[in-house]
Amino acid sequence: MGSSEEDPNKLVCFYESSSSPSKPLLTKPTSPIPEPTTPSAASPPEPDPTQFLQITYNYGPRPFKDIPFIILFILFVISTFGLGIFSICNKNQNYNNASSFIYNPSSGSCVKDSLFDNFDYWVFVGFSFSSSKSNFLKDLIWVLVITLILSVPICFLLLLLLKHYTKQLVYVALPFFVIVPTFINVYWFVACTVSSSCSDSLPLVYRILVLVFVFLIIGVLVWIFVANWHRIELTVQIIGIASDALSKNLGLFVALPFLTLGLVVYYAPIVVFLVFARLNGKIVPKESNGEYKCVWKQDSWVPAYFALAILTMLWSLTSMVEAKAYVISGTIAQWYFSKEDTKPKRSIRSSLRNAFGPSSGTICLSGLLICIVRIVRAAVDSARQEDVPGFVNLILRCCVNALLSAVDFLNKFTINFAAITGEAYCSSARMTYELLKRNLLSAVFVETVSTRLLAGIIFVISAVYTIAVCAILKGVRDLGIYSYLVAALAFVLLIFVLGYFVHVLDNVIETVYVCYAIDRDRGEVYKPEVHEVYVHLPISRNHRRTYAPAALGV
């Protein structure tokens, strides 16, 4: 690569293909011309030397960044757990026994009725199932367990096919994007028409409207792929590269589920605290129509604790999402910047150590911003559904949407860059934007068609699996209409697992894009196959570049 022999403080520009990669665009003249100095002339400020440092993966020890945000997050967690433990210790056993208390006029308070002194009761909720419902529950559990087990080999088989047979898989799946929803649409229409109960509950006019509406959605889907047909070949190559990178870091499929499991274990005591927080209060008299009766009154701090615990859970969730993206980016970046004949050692372990160590504050800040954006966006959507009239409300809504879009723009690729360099959040956002801008790359666009194609592929796989499950249940079990419900839940579970796989693959695509930008900025080529493909990416959504697959040997 030869980058270690160069001065790291030297600025090298690679904007023009005709410029030499070993010579900077702005060079110091060999014989500088002396200029007359005047006492009144102020010397120009010296440039910041950090802006000329070449960007690369930081293998060395990293300093802690964004420390105030990790301290704030720890305070939230400690407060949530501390007040939760207090809620358990301070719970009132009489929460469900308000009816056993009577108002005592002499003391002006509620006292327990003597008839209930030695009678404590629990309210149990029982469910009685008929034989058909019990069979439905049993079959549902078995189908979901089998689906969860089969989802693992399905993910690995899909990764193998995307790595070696990307083009064939994409072109085979494309017709099924139309065939499968069309088949399901026609099937339910015919089945509902034949069934007397369904046809009575849903008249023919409504069935036709739903049928036409689904066909319109299918038509829009077809139009999307026709409009983006010129990028199909490029998308195939991008997915193939990302699949190859992911296949060489299969340890991520072990680390990421364990992070999810850790989040669930972390959530469990908070849920318990929320349950016990409801038991904090007392039974007080309440006047109603001149009569006093005893009611349960919750302590005043309980609603505030609920808000604190829910905010902590939301912040933890978004921070865990960013931590997973950080681990994926750090692992893939180490693979990218390694030599062809060497394999990075303990890349996942080092990424985990950096994520929950020096960069934990950066991850907490990124998670906090995403959490705020999600909450504000949910509030805006709720206000839009209420359809509050007024010009001022419309202006405020537009301003909020613009602000949220700006935050999304700021957060794009930031966590990927932080995982590579170890920089703080704001520095990573600024340096990422400048890096992409220097190399004439888009800061908001990688390749959205790849996400749509992958979503379509997993939809087809999940739909085919659902049809097979439904056919098997109808052949071997007598569940009636419940077989459709079991198959639908199996579809939801499988598409959720495969959707997580696509999410990981999307993070890999974005990480490789940032690594390619760093390569281009440094004038180096660590992965030639990546450069041959990513160089064809458009610089904007409206920009088109011709792509010649023959040049890639496809």
PEFEN-V453611 format. One record per residue. N is the residue number from 1. RES is the residue in one small letter. SS is DSSP state (H for helix, E for strand, - for the rest). PHI is phi in degrees with one decimal (none if undefined). OMEGA is omega in whole degrees, -180 to 180 (999 if undefined). Layout:
n = <N & N>
res = <RES & RES>
ss = <SS & SS>
phi = <PHI & PHI>
omega = <OMEGA & OMEGA>
//
This chain:
n = <1 & 2 & 3 & 4 & 5 & 6 & 7 & 8 & 9 & 10 & 11 & 12 & 13 & 14 & 15 & 16 & 17 & 18 & 19 & 20 & 21 & 22 & 23 & 24 & 25 & 26 & 27 & 28 & 29 & 30 & 31 & 32 & 33 & 34 & 35 & 36 & 37 & 38 & 39 & 40 & 41 & 42 & 43 & 44 & 45 & 46 & 47 & 48 & 49 & 50 & 51 & 52 & 53 & 54 & 55 & 56 & 57 & 58 & 59 & 60 & 61 & 62 & 63 & 64 & 65 & 66 & 67 & 68 & 69 & 70 & 71 & 72 & 73 & 74 & 75 & 76 & 77 & 78 & 79 & 80 & 81 & 82 & 83 & 84 & 85 & 86 & 87 & 88 & 89 & 90 & 91 & 92 & 93 & 94 & 95 & 96 & 97 & 98 & 99 & 100 & 101 & 102 & 103 & 104 & 105 & 106 & 107 & 108 & 109 & 110 & 111 & 112 & 113 & 114 & 115 & 116 & 117 & 118 & 119 & 120 & 121 & 122 & 123 & 124 & 125 & 126 & 127 & 128 & 129 & 130 & 131 & 132 & 133 & 134 & 135 & 136 & 137 & 138 & 139 & 140 & 141 & 142 & 143 & 144 & 145 & 146 & 147 & 148 & 149 & 150 & 151 & 152 & 153 & 154 & 155 & 156 & 157 & 158 & 159 & 160 & 161 & 162 & 163 & 164 & 165 & 166 & 167 & 168 & 169 & 170 & 171 & 172 & 173 & 174 & 175 & 176 & 177 & 178 & 179 & 180 & 181 & 182 & 183 & 184 & 185 & 186 & 187 & 188 & 189 & 190 & 191 & 192 & 193 & 194 & 195 & 196 & 197 & 198 & 199 & 200 & 201 & 202 & 203 & 204 & 205 & 206 & 207 & 208 & 209 & 210 & 211 & 212 & 213 & 214 & 215 & 216 & 217 & 218 & 219 & 220 & 221 & 222 & 223 & 224 & 225 & 226 & 227 & 228 & 229 & 230 & 231 & 232 & 233 & 234 & 235 & 236 & 237 & 238 & 239 & 240 & 241 & 242 & 243 & 244 & 245 & 246 & 247 & 248 & 249 & 250 & 251 & 252 & 253 & 254 & 255 & 256 & 257 & 258 & 259 & 260 & 261 & 262 & 263 & 264 & 265 & 266 & 267 & 268 & 269 & 270 & 271 & 272 & 273 & 274 & 275 & 276 & 277 & 278 & 279 & 280 & 281 & 282 & 283 & 284 & 285 & 286 & 287 & 288 & 289 & 290 & 291 & 292 & 293 & 294 & 295 & 296 & 297 & 298 & 299 & 300 & 301 & 302 & 303 & 304 & 305 & 306 & 307 & 308 & 309 & 310 & 311 & 312 & 313 & 314 & 315 & 316 & 317 & 318 & 319 & 320 & 321 & 322 & 323 & 324 & 325 & 326 & 327 & 328 & 329 & 330 & 331 & 332 & 333 & 334 & 335 & 336 & 337 & 338 & 339 & 340 & 341 & 342 & 343 & 344 & 345 & 346 & 347 & 348 & 349 & 350 & 351 & 352 & 353 & 354 & 355 & 356 & 357 & 358 & 359 & 360 & 361 & 362 & 363 & 364 & 365 & 366 & 367 & 368 & 369 & 370 & 371 & 372 & 373 & 374 & 375 & 376 & 377 & 378 & 379 & 380 & 381 & 382 & 383 & 384 & 385 & 386 & 387 & 388 & 389 & 390 & 391 & 392 & 393 & 394 & 395 & 396 & 397 & 398 & 399 & 400 & 401 & 402 & 403 & 404 & 405 & 406 & 407 & 408 & 409 & 410 & 411 & 412 & 413 & 414 & 415 & 416 & 417 & 418 & 419 & 420 & 421 & 422 & 423 & 424 & 425 & 426 & 427 & 428 & 429 & 430 & 431 & 432 & 433 & 434 & 435 & 436 & 437 & 438 & 439 & 440 & 441 & 442 & 443 & 444 & 445 & 446 & 447 & 448 & 449 & 450 & 451 & 452 & 453 & 454 & 455 & 456 & 457 & 458 & 459 & 460 & 461 & 462 & 463 & 464 & 465 & 466 & 467 & 468 & 469 & 470 & 471 & 472 & 473 & 474 & 475 & 476 & 477 & 478 & 479 & 480 & 481 & 482 & 483 & 484 & 485 & 486 & 487 & 488 & 489 & 490 & 491 & 492 & 493 & 494 & 495 & 496 & 497 & 498 & 499 & 500 & 501 & 502 & 503 & 504 & 505 & 506 & 507 & 508 & 509 & 510 & 511 & 512 & 513 & 514 & 515 & 516 & 517 & 518 & 519 & 520 & 521 & 522 & 523 & 524 & 525 & 526 & 527 & 528 & 529 & 530 & 531 & 532 & 533 & 534 & 535 & 536 & 537 & 538 & 539 & 540 & 541 & 542 & 543 & 544 & 545 & 546 & 547 & 548 & 549 & 550 & 551 & 552 & 553 & 554>
res = <m & g & s & s & e & e & d & p & n & k & l & v & c & f & y & e & s & s & s & s & p & s & k & p & l & l & t & k & p & t & s & p & i & p & e & p & t & t & p & s & a & a & s & p & p & e & p & d & p & t & q & f & l & q & i & t & y & n & y & g & p & r & p & f & k & d & i & p & f & i & i & l & f & i & l & f & v & i & s & t & f & g & l & g & i & f & s & i & c & n & k & n & q & n & y & n & n & a & s & s & f & i & y & n & p & s & s & g & s & c & v & k & d & s & l & f & d & n & f & d & y & w & v & f & v & g & f & s & f & s & s & s & k & s & n & f & l & k & d & l & i & w & v & l & v & i & t & l & i & l & s & v & p & i & c & f & l & l & l & l & l & l & k & h & y & t & k & q & l & v & y & v & a & l & p & f & f & v & i & v & p & t & f & i & n & v & y & w & f & v & a & c & t & v & s & s & s & c & s & d & s & l & p & l & v & y & r & i & l & v & l & v & f & v & f & l & i & i & g & v & l & v & w & i & f & v & a & n & w & h & r & i & e & l & t & v & q & i & i & g & i & a & s & d & a & l & s & k & n & l & g & l & f & v & a & l & p & f & l & t & l & g & l & v & v & y & y & a & p & i & v & v & f & l & v & f & a & r & l & n & g & k & i & v & p & k & e & s & n & g & e & y & k & c & v & w & k & q & d & s & w & v & p & a & y & f & a & l & a & i & l & t & m & l & w & s & l & t & s & m & v & e & a & k & a & y & v & i & s & g & t & i & a & q & w & y & f & s & k & e & d & t & k & p & k & r & s & i & r & s & s & l & r & n & a & f & g & p & s & s & g & t & i & c & l & s & g & l & l & i & c & i & v & r & i & v & r & a & a & v & d & s & a & r & q & e & d & v & p & g & f & v & n & l & i & l & r & c & c & v & n & a & l & l & s & a & v & d & f & l & n & k & f & t & i & n & f & a & a & i & t & g & e & a & y & c & s & s & a & r & m & t & y & e & l & l & k & r & n & l & l & s & a & v & f & v & e & t & v & s & t & r & l & l & a & g & i & i & f & v & i & s & a & v & y & t & i & a & v & c & a & i & l & k & g & v & r & d & l & g & i & y & s & y & l & v & a & a & l & a & f & v & l & l & i & f & v & l & g & y & f & v & h & v & l & d & n & v & i & e & t & v & y & v & c & y & a & i & d & r & d & r & g & e & v & y & k & p & e & v & h & e & v & y & v & h & l & p & i & s & r & n & h & r & r & t & y & a & p & a & a & l & g & v>
ss = <- & - & H & H & H & - & - & - & - & - & - & - & - & - & - & - & - & - & - & - & - & - & - & - & - & - & - & - & - & - & - & - & - & - & - & - & - & - & - & - & - & - & - & - & - & - & - & - & H & H & H & H & - & - & - & - & - & - & - & - & - & - & - & - & - & - & H & H & H & H & H & H & H & H & H & H & H & H & H & H & H & H & H & H & H & H & H & H & H & - & - & - & - & - & - & - & - & H & H & H & E & E & E & E & - & - & - & - & E & E & E & E & - & H & H & H & - & - & - & - & - & - & - & - & - & - & - & - & - & - & H & H & H & H & H & H & H & H & H & H & H & H & H & H & H & H & H & H & H & H & H & H & H & H & H & H & H & H & H & H & H & H & H & H & - & H & H & H & H & H & H & H & H & H & H & H & H & H & H & H & H & H & H & H & H & H & H & H & H & H & H & H & H & H & - & H & H & H & H & H & H & - & - & H & H & H & H & H & H & H & H & H & H & H & H & H & H & H & H & H & H & H & H & H & H & H & H & - & H & H & H & H & H & H & H & H & H & H & H & H & H & H & H & H & H & H & H & - & - & - & - & H & H & H & H & H & H & H & H & H & H & H & H & H & H & H & H & H & H & H & H & H & H & H & H & H & H & - & - & - & E & E & E & E & E & E & E & E & - & - & E & E & E & E & E & E & E & E & - & - & H & H & H & H & H & H & H & H & H & H & H & H & H & H & H & H & H & H & H & H & H & H & H & H & H & H & H & H & H & H & H & H & H & H & H & H & - & - & - & - & - & - & - & - & - & - & H & H & H & H & H & H & H & H & H & - & - & - & - & H & H & H & H & H & H & H & H & H & H & H & H & H & H & H & H & H & H & H & H & H & H & H & H & H & H & H & - & - & - & - & H & H & H & H & H & H & H & H & H & H & H & H & H & H & H & H & H & H & H & H & H & - & - & H & H & H & H & H & H & H & H & - & - & - & H & H & H & H & H & H & H & H & H & H & H & H & H & H & - & - & - & - & - & - & - & - & - & H & H & H & H & H & H & H & H & H & H & H & H & H & H & H & H & H & H & H & H & H & H & H & H & H & H & H & H & H & - & - & - & - & - & H & H & H & H & H & H & H & H & H & H & H & H & H & H & H & H & H & H & H & H & H & H & H & H & H & H & H & H & H & H & H & H & H & H & H & H & H & H & H & H & H & - & - & - & - & - & H & H & H & H & H & H & H & - & - & - & - & - & - & - & - & - & - & - & - & - & - & H & H & H & H & - & ->
phi = <none & 77.3 & -74.0 & -72.8 & -85.5 & -91.4 & -72.4 & -65.9 & -94.2 & -92.9 & -87.7 & -117.4 & -111.5 & -131.5 & -72.7 & -104.0 & -69.3 & -82.0 & -75.5 & -76.0 & -71.9 & -99.3 & -123.6 & -68.1 & -67.1 & -108.0 & -111.8 & -79.3 & -62.3 & -67.4 & -124.9 & -62.9 & -87.0 & -67.9 & -112.5 & -67.8 & -97.8 & -118.2 & -63.0 & -80.4 & -76.0 & -84.5 & -71.1 & -66.3 & -66.7 & -74.1 & -68.0 & -69.6 & -68.6 & -69.4 & -76.0 & -100.7 & -71.2 & -75.9 & -90.6 & -157.2 & -71.6 & -92.3 & -83.7 & -79.8 & -62.3 & -111.7 & -75.6 & -72.5 & -121.7 & 50.5 & -62.2 & -57.1 & -78.2 & -70.8 & -65.2 & -63.1 & -64.5 & -62.7 & -62.7 & -60.8 & -66.6 & -62.4 & -64.1 & -63.7 & -72.1 & -64.1 & -67.8 & -66.7 & -63.8 & -62.2 & -64.6 & -69.0 & -70.8 & -103.5 & -66.9 & -105.9 & -69.7 & -93.2 & -59.3 & -94.3 & -113.5 & -63.2 & -71.0 & -87.6 & -105.9 & -126.3 & -82.7 & -103.9 & -62.6 & -67.3 & -94.7 & 69.8 & -136.7 & -97.0 & -124.9 & -75.9 & -67.8 & -64.2 & -67.3 & -107.5 & -61.3 & -109.6 & -131.3 & -108.2 & -129.7 & -118.6 & -98.6 & -107.4 & -107.4 & -109.9 & -121.8 & -109.4 & -109.9 & -77.8 & -63.6 & -68.6 & -70.1 & -66.2 & -64.3 & -62.5 & -64.7 & -64.6 & -66.3 & -62.7 & -62.7 & -63.5 & -65.2 & -67.9 & -65.6 & -63.6 & -63.3 & -64.4 & -69.1 & -71.6 & -64.3 & -66.2 & -64.3 & -64.0 & -63.2 & -68.3 & -65.6 & -63.7 & -63.7 & -64.9 & -66.9 & -67.5 & -77.4 & -102.1 & -130.9 & -61.8 & -63.8 & -64.2 & -64.4 & -65.4 & -73.1 & -74.5 & -76.8 & -56.4 & -62.5 & -71.6 & -60.5 & -102.4 & -65.4 & -64.0 & -64.1 & -65.7 & -62.2 & -64.0 & -64.9 & -69.3 & -63.7 & -66.2 & -65.1 & -68.2 & -63.7 & -70.9 & -70.0 & -71.9 & -73.8 & -69.7 & -65.7 & -69.7 & -66.9 & -72.9 & -76.9 & -125.5 & -60.7 & -62.2 & -62.1 & -68.5 & -63.0 & -67.3 & -62.4 & -64.3 & -60.2 & -66.9 & -62.8 & -64.6 & -64.9 & -64.9 & -62.3 & -63.4 & -63.1 & -62.6 & -62.5 & -63.5 & -63.5 & -60.1 & -73.6 & -67.1 & -67.0 & -107.4 & -63.2 & -69.2 & -109.3 & -63.9 & -61.4 & -64.1 & -63.3 & -59.2 & -66.9 & -65.0 & -64.6 & -62.9 & -65.8 & -64.1 & -66.5 & -65.0 & -64.8 & -70.6 & -67.5 & -89.6 & -135.5 & -65.7 & -60.9 & -62.9 & -73.4 & -99.4 & -69.0 & -66.0 & -61.6 & -66.8 & -64.2 & -63.5 & -63.1 & -62.4 & -65.6 & -64.1 & -63.1 & -67.7 & -72.8 & -55.6 & -65.5 & -65.5 & -62.7 & -61.9 & -61.1 & -65.1 & -65.9 & -73.5 & -63.6 & -66.7 & -87.3 & -94.9 & 169.8 & -152.5 & -93.8 & -126.8 & -76.6 & -136.6 & -84.1 & -145.3 & 58.1 & 79.4 & -115.9 & -102.9 & -137.1 & -93.2 & -131.3 & -86.5 & -121.6 & -77.0 & -62.6 & -68.0 & -83.9 & -64.6 & -58.7 & -65.3 & -67.2 & -59.4 & -62.9 & -62.5 & -66.2 & -67.2 & -63.1 & -63.4 & -66.6 & -65.3 & -63.8 & -63.5 & -63.6 & -67.3 & -66.9 & -67.2 & -61.2 & -68.7 & -64.4 & -64.1 & -62.2 & -64.6 & -64.9 & -61.6 & -64.9 & -63.8 & -68.3 & -67.2 & -64.3 & -65.1 & -64.5 & -65.9 & -88.4 & -90.7 & -72.5 & -62.6 & -91.3 & -123.1 & -121.1 & -61.9 & -100.5 & 53.2 & -67.9 & -68.3 & -63.5 & -66.9 & -66.5 & -64.6 & -64.4 & -70.5 & -65.8 & -99.9 & -123.9 & -60.7 & -99.1 & -63.7 & -66.4 & -63.6 & -66.0 & -64.6 & -65.4 & -63.3 & -64.0 & -65.0 & -62.6 & -65.5 & -61.9 & -63.5 & -61.7 & -64.8 & -66.2 & -65.2 & -65.2 & -64.3 & -65.7 & -66.2 & -64.4 & -65.2 & -67.2 & -68.2 & -67.9 & -72.2 & 55.7 & -75.3 & -75.7 & 126.5 & -70.2 & -64.0 & -63.0 & -65.2 & -64.4 & -62.7 & -64.4 & -65.4 & -65.5 & -64.3 & -63.1 & -65.2 & -64.9 & -65.2 & -64.6 & -65.9 & -66.0 & -61.2 & -63.7 & -65.2 & -79.0 & -64.2 & 67.8 & -65.6 & -69.4 & -64.8 & -68.0 & -64.0 & -67.7 & -81.1 & -103.6 & 80.9 & -74.2 & -70.0 & -63.4 & -64.4 & -64.6 & -64.9 & -63.1 & -67.0 & -68.8 & -65.7 & -61.8 & -67.1 & -62.4 & -68.4 & -68.5 & -62.3 & -101.5 & 55.2 & -113.9 & -77.8 & -89.2 & -128.9 & -139.9 & -108.5 & -166.7 & -72.6 & -64.3 & -62.3 & -65.0 & -67.5 & -64.4 & -63.4 & -62.6 & -65.7 & -64.6 & -70.0 & -65.9 & -63.4 & -61.8 & -65.8 & -67.3 & -63.0 & -62.7 & -64.9 & -62.2 & -64.7 & -62.3 & -64.0 & -65.4 & -65.6 & -63.3 & -69.2 & -83.5 & -111.5 & -126.7 & -111.9 & -99.9 & 67.7 & -71.0 & -67.3 & -62.6 & -67.2 & -67.4 & -63.3 & -64.5 & -65.5 & -67.7 & -63.9 & -61.7 & -62.5 & -65.0 & -66.7 & -70.0 & -68.0 & -65.6 & -67.0 & -64.3 & -65.3 & -61.1 & -64.9 & -60.6 & -62.5 & -65.1 & -63.6 & -63.8 & -64.8 & -59.9 & -67.5 & -65.7 & -61.7 & -63.6 & -65.8 & -62.9 & -63.1 & -64.4 & -65.4 & -56.6 & -65.4 & -69.2 & -88.4 & 74.4 & -119.9 & -133.1 & -78.2 & -126.4 & -59.2 & -65.0 & -72.0 & -62.7 & -64.6 & -100.3 & -69.6 & -66.5 & -90.2 & -65.2 & -69.6 & -83.0 & -156.7 & -69.1 & -95.3 & -96.0 & -118.4 & -128.2 & -74.0 & -124.8 & -111.9 & -66.0 & -64.3 & -69.9 & -96.5 & 75.5 & -83.5>
omega = <173 & -178 & -178 & -180 & -179 & 176 & -178 & 180 & -179 & -180 & 180 & -178 & -177 & -177 & -178 & -180 & -178 & -179 & -179 & -179 & -178 & -178 & -180 & -179 & 178 & -178 & 179 & 180 & -177 & 179 & -177 & -180 & 180 & 178 & 179 & 179 & 177 & -178 & -176 & -177 & 179 & 180 & -179 & 180 & 179 & -179 & 178 & -177 & -177 & -179 & 179 & -180 & 178 & -176 & 176 & 180 & -177 & 179 & -175 & 177 & -177 & 176 & 179 & -179 & 176 & -176 & -179 & -176 & 175 & 176 & 178 & 179 & 178 & 177 & 177 & -178 & 180 & 179 & 180 & -179 & -180 & 178 & 177 & 176 & 177 & -180 & 177 & -178 & -174 & -176 & 179 & -176 & -176 & -177 & -177 & -175 & 180 & -180 & 179 & 178 & 178 & -179 & 179 & -176 & -177 & -180 & -180 & -180 & 180 & 178 & -178 & 179 & -178 & 179 & -177 & -177 & -177 & -178 & 174 & -176 & 177 & 178 & 179 & 178 & -179 & 179 & 176 & -178 & 168 & -178 & -180 & 180 & 177 & 174 & 178 & 180 & 179 & 179 & 179 & -180 & -180 & -179 & -180 & 178 & 179 & 178 & 179 & 179 & -178 & -179 & -180 & 177 & 177 & 178 & -179 & 177 & 178 & 178 & 179 & 179 & 179 & -180 & -173 & -174 & -177 & -176 & -179 & -179 & -179 & -177 & 174 & -177 & -176 & 179 & -179 & 174 & 179 & -175 & -175 & 178 & 177 & 179 & -180 & -179 & 180 & -177 & -179 & -180 & 180 & -178 & 179 & 179 & 180 & -178 & -178 & -179 & -180 & -179 & 178 & -179 & -179 & -177 & -176 & -178 & -180 & 178 & 179 & 179 & 178 & 179 & -180 & -180 & 179 & 177 & 176 & 177 & 178 & 177 & 176 & 178 & 178 & -180 & 179 & -178 & 176 & -180 & -179 & -176 & -178 & -180 & -178 & -179 & 178 & 179 & 179 & -180 & -180 & 179 & 179 & 179 & 179 & 179 & 178 & 179 & -180 & 180 & 178 & 176 & -177 & 177 & 177 & 180 & 173 & -177 & -175 & 175 & 178 & 175 & 177 & 178 & 177 & 178 & 178 & 178 & 178 & 180 & -172 & 180 & 179 & 177 & 177 & 178 & 180 & 178 & -178 & 179 & 178 & -178 & -180 & -179 & 180 & 179 & -174 & 177 & 179 & -178 & 178 & 180 & 178 & 179 & 179 & 174 & -176 & -180 & 178 & 178 & -178 & 177 & -174 & -177 & -176 & 178 & 178 & 178 & 177 & 179 & 179 & -178 & -180 & 177 & 178 & 179 & 179 & 179 & 178 & 180 & -180 & 177 & 177 & 176 & 179 & 177 & 177 & 177 & 178 & -179 & 178 & -178 & 179 & -180 & -179 & 179 & 177 & 174 & -176 & -175 & 174 & 179 & -175 & -176 & 180 & 178 & -179 & -178 & 176 & -179 & 180 & 180 & 179 & 178 & 177 & 180 & 179 & -178 & -178 & 177 & -175 & -176 & -179 & 177 & 177 & 179 & 179 & 178 & 178 & 177 & 179 & 178 & 180 & 178 & 179 & 180 & -179 & -179 & -179 & 180 & 176 & 178 & 179 & 178 & 177 & 178 & 179 & 178 & 177 & 176 & 179 & -179 & 177 & -179 & -180 & 179 & 178 & 179 & 179 & 179 & 179 & 179 & 179 & 179 & 178 & 178 & 179 & 177 & 179 & 178 & 176 & 177 & 180 & -175 & -177 & 177 & -176 & -178 & 175 & -180 & 179 & 178 & -179 & -172 & -176 & -180 & 176 & -174 & -178 & 178 & 179 & 179 & -179 & -177 & 177 & 179 & 180 & 179 & -180 & 180 & 178 & -175 & 176 & 177 & -177 & 178 & -177 & -173 & 172 & 178 & -177 & -179 & 180 & 178 & 180 & 179 & 179 & 177 & 177 & -180 & -179 & 175 & 179 & 180 & -180 & 180 & 178 & 178 & -180 & 178 & 178 & 179 & -179 & 180 & 179 & 180 & 179 & -178 & -173 & -178 & 179 & -178 & -179 & -178 & -180 & 178 & 177 & 179 & 178 & 179 & 179 & 178 & 174 & 177 & -179 & -179 & -178 & -179 & 175 & 179 & 179 & 176 & 176 & 176 & 178 & 177 & 177 & -180 & 176 & 177 & 177 & 180 & -179 & 179 & 178 & 178 & 178 & 178 & 176 & 178 & 177 & 176 & -178 & 180 & -179 & -178 & -179 & -179 & 178 & -180 & -177 & -178 & 177 & 180 & -179 & -178 & -173 & 178 & -180 & 179 & 177 & -179 & 176 & -178 & -176 & -178 & -180 & 174 & 178 & -177 & -179 & -178 & 180 & 180 & -179 & -179 & -179 & 999>
//
